[in-house]
Amino acid sequence: MRSPTLAPEAFWRLPSIHVEIPIAEIADYPLLAECLKVWRNASTGRLPETLDPLTLPVAVIKGVSLLRKNPDSGDWIVDLGGSLLTDGHGREMKGTGLSEGFAPGDVEKVREGIERAMARGEPELMRREFQDPHGQMWSFVRLLLPLSSDGVKRDRYAMIIDPETYGRPVID
């Protein structure tokens, strides 16, 4: 599998698709299903502050990113970017916001989706697709897991990209 290593500005010209997948279908993504179990075990009675990477399947670590909401700007900021995220964007993503990782016309759609998931306080499964300038279609499934700095406020989340689906075109 070839990794998309593009200049960051190239991603701003790429079309993208975000399709929500019912969480009931998580069994189709075994690594993400294991991550969901870890989150559920850590969220008894309250949202967890973070996820300990040592409790997650080793194969998924490269797909784990942690984000937090900046209270001043309202943007979601990458605190930890897994190698699938950083390699896909062709640069280190730590400290960047959503606007730096998505096309201007797409960032609001992405932000609205994250806000809906965070308002529910429930995990969300989604497929992301884009085409690179060479015409190759890229795709992955990601799991969003709400986190909290105080157990209640939904101001953090873990995004876990499924390495099993990363780079595979969708076959419908």
Backbone torsions as a table, in degrees:
resi	resn	phi	psi	omega
1	MET	NA	133.8	-179.8
2	ARG	-91.3	134.2	177.6
3	SER	-85.6	140.2	175.6
4	PRO	-77.5	106.7	177.9
5	THR	-113.3	92.5	-175.4
6	LEU	-119.6	157.0	172.6
7	ALA	-62.0	143.3	-177.2
8	PRO	-52.0	-38.8	-178.1
9	GLU	-67.2	-21.2	178.5
10	ALA	-63.0	-34.9	-179.5
11	PHE	-65.9	-22.8	-179.1
12	TRP	-74.1	-11.3	180.0
13	ARG	-105.8	-0.6	-173.7
14	LEU	-93.0	137.8	175.1
15	PRO	-72.2	149.0	177.3
16	SER	-140.1	158.3	-179.1
17	ILE	-131.8	137.2	176.6
18	HIS	-125.0	116.1	-177.5
19	VAL	-122.7	118.6	178.2
20	GLU	-72.0	138.3	177.6
21	ILE	-112.8	132.2	178.1
22	PRO	-55.7	133.6	-178.2
23	ILE	-59.4	-23.8	177.7
24	ALA	-63.0	-18.0	179.6
25	GLU	-91.5	10.8	-177.0
26	ILE	-61.4	-25.9	178.6
27	ALA	-60.7	-21.0	176.8
28	ASP	-71.1	-11.1	-178.4
29	TYR	-128.1	80.7	-170.8
30	PRO	-54.6	-38.7	179.8
31	LEU	-66.7	-41.3	178.3
32	LEU	-68.7	-34.5	177.4
33	ALA	-62.2	-39.3	177.1
34	GLU	-65.1	-40.2	178.3
35	CYS	-64.2	-39.3	178.2
36	LEU	-62.9	-39.8	177.1
37	LYS	-61.4	-43.0	178.9
38	VAL	-61.2	-45.2	179.7
39	TRP	-62.4	-44.9	-179.5
40	ARG	-62.4	-40.1	177.5
41	ASN	-64.7	-33.9	-178.6
42	ALA	-83.7	-11.2	-173.6
43	SER	-111.1	29.3	177.2
44	THR	-71.0	114.7	177.6
45	GLY	84.7	-16.8	-179.2
46	ARG	-166.0	160.9	176.3
47	LEU	-73.7	140.0	177.8
48	PRO	-71.6	154.6	177.8
49	GLU	-71.8	-39.0	-179.0
50	THR	-156.7	-179.1	172.8
51	LEU	-118.2	132.8	177.2
52	ASP	-78.9	115.3	-179.3
53	PRO	-56.4	-25.8	179.4
54	LEU	-69.0	-15.8	178.6
55	THR	-92.7	-6.5	-179.1
56	LEU	-94.8	156.5	176.2
57	PRO	-58.2	135.8	-178.1
58	VAL	-55.6	-38.4	-176.5
59	ALA	-64.0	-18.4	-176.2
60	VAL	-97.8	-9.8	-174.2
61	ILE	-53.9	-41.0	-179.0
62	LYS	-65.7	-14.7	179.2
63	GLY	-99.1	2.0	-175.0
64	VAL	-90.6	126.6	172.9
65	SER	-131.8	144.9	178.5
66	LEU	-117.0	132.0	-179.1
67	LEU	-127.7	153.0	178.0
68	ARG	-136.0	153.6	179.9
69	LYS	-85.9	128.1	174.8
70	ASN	-78.0	115.9	-176.1
71	PRO	-64.2	-25.1	-179.1
72	ASP	-79.5	-47.0	-175.8
73	SER	-95.0	-22.0	-175.5
74	GLY	80.1	-0.9	179.8
75	ASP	-80.0	154.8	175.1
76	TRP	-92.6	124.5	-174.0
77	ILE	-110.7	136.1	178.2
78	VAL	-76.2	118.8	173.6
79	ASP	-93.2	-32.7	178.7
80	LEU	-142.4	120.1	179.0
81	GLY	-110.0	117.7	176.4
82	GLY	-64.7	161.7	-175.7
83	SER	-64.9	-27.1	176.1
84	LEU	-65.4	-37.3	178.1
85	LEU	-70.2	-50.0	-176.0
86	THR	-69.8	-41.7	179.0
87	ASP	-66.3	-39.3	179.6
88	GLY	-62.1	-35.6	179.0
89	HIS	-90.6	-7.8	177.1
90	GLY	74.9	18.4	179.1
91	ARG	-165.6	166.6	175.5
92	GLU	-66.7	130.9	-177.1
93	MET	-102.4	-9.4	179.7
94	LYS	-55.3	130.6	178.9
95	GLY	88.1	-5.2	179.5
96	THR	-90.7	157.8	177.0
97	GLY	-103.3	176.0	179.9
98	LEU	-56.6	-38.7	-176.6
99	SER	-63.3	-19.8	179.3
100	GLU	-91.1	-5.1	-177.6
101	GLY	-116.2	-5.2	-178.5
102	PHE	-134.8	155.9	176.9
103	ALA	-61.5	146.5	-178.9
104	PRO	-52.8	-40.3	179.2
105	GLY	-73.4	-12.8	-175.3
106	ASP	-103.5	-24.7	-171.6
107	VAL	-61.3	-37.4	180.0
108	GLU	-67.2	-38.8	177.1
109	LYS	-62.4	-42.9	179.1
110	VAL	-65.6	-46.8	-179.6
111	ARG	-60.4	-43.9	178.6
112	GLU	-61.5	-40.3	177.9
113	GLY	-63.6	-42.9	178.2
114	ILE	-64.4	-44.6	-179.7
115	GLU	-62.3	-39.3	176.9
116	ARG	-62.7	-45.3	179.6
117	ALA	-63.4	-42.0	-179.1
118	MET	-68.3	-36.4	178.1
119	ALA	-62.9	-37.4	177.1
120	ARG	-71.6	-30.0	-177.4
121	GLY	70.2	21.3	-177.6
122	GLU	-120.9	154.0	177.1
123	PRO	-60.7	152.5	178.7
124	GLU	-134.9	137.0	178.5
125	LEU	-110.3	132.6	-176.7
126	MET	-148.7	148.2	173.4
127	ARG	-103.2	135.1	176.0
128	ARG	-118.6	135.1	179.2
129	GLU	-134.1	145.9	173.6
130	PHE	-155.6	160.8	179.0
131	GLN	-115.8	130.9	-179.4
132	ASP	-83.3	170.0	-176.6
133	PRO	-61.3	-16.8	178.6
134	HIS	-88.2	1.3	178.5
135	GLY	88.6	0.6	179.4
136	GLN	-80.2	134.3	178.4
137	MET	-86.9	131.3	176.5
138	TRP	-116.6	149.4	-176.5
139	SER	-156.6	151.6	170.8
140	PHE	-159.5	160.7	173.3
141	VAL	-107.0	138.2	178.7
142	ARG	-130.0	151.4	177.1
143	LEU	-111.8	128.5	175.8
144	LEU	-105.0	125.7	-179.3
145	LEU	-120.1	113.4	179.7
146	PRO	-62.9	140.5	177.0
147	LEU	-130.7	169.7	-176.6
148	SER	-148.8	139.5	176.9
149	SER	-72.4	-23.8	-178.5
150	ASP	-127.2	8.9	179.1
151	GLY	91.1	-14.2	-177.5
152	VAL	-123.6	-53.7	-178.1
153	LYS	-63.2	130.4	-178.7
154	ARG	-94.0	80.3	-172.8
155	ASP	-120.7	11.0	178.9
156	ARG	-147.2	157.3	170.4
157	TYR	-154.8	156.1	172.3
158	ALA	-102.6	132.2	172.9
159	MET	-111.6	123.0	-178.8
160	ILE	-119.3	114.2	177.0
161	ILE	-85.7	128.8	179.4
162	ASP	-73.8	112.2	-179.2
163	PRO	-65.2	-22.2	178.7
164	GLU	-68.7	-28.1	-178.9
165	THR	-103.4	-9.7	-176.2
166	TYR	-63.4	123.8	176.8
167	GLY	85.4	-1.3	-180.0
168	ARG	-94.0	128.8	177.3
169	PRO	-67.5	151.6	178.5
170	VAL	-77.4	133.8	176.6
171	ILE	-117.1	109.7	178.7
172	ASP	-111.6	NA	NA
